[in-house]
Amino acid sequence: MNRYQLDKIRRDRLYHKMQNLFSEILFYQREHGFSPSYRDLRDMAGISSTSMVKYYLSKMRKQGLIRYADDMARTIRVTDEGKEVFRVK
């Protein structure tokens, strides 16, 4: 991911929501050994609905920050690009 792409994502008005979700995914995976569900993320991140969680995750997926399998539960995986964008080591 080049500097322009990083800057563009960091300027996104939803950056902080996505950053919060990314952190919650990492925390949940470390605690439980598997990925959180949409409901888990909704509750942990204080988001109003699972459809909003899906929207944020879809946006993050398109930007290459996370990966997950369609129609399969608990398959969210963070990418190295996501760690770079959200400054996670």
NORJOCOR-V980236 format. One line per field, one symbol per residue. phi: phi as a letter, one per 40 degrees, with the letter a starting at -180 (. if undefined). A space follows every 50 residues. Layout:
BEGIN
phi = ???
END
This chain:
BEGIN
phi = .ccccccccccdccdccccccdcccccccccbgacccccdcdcccgccac ccccdccccccccgcabaccfbcfbcbcbcccccccfbb
END
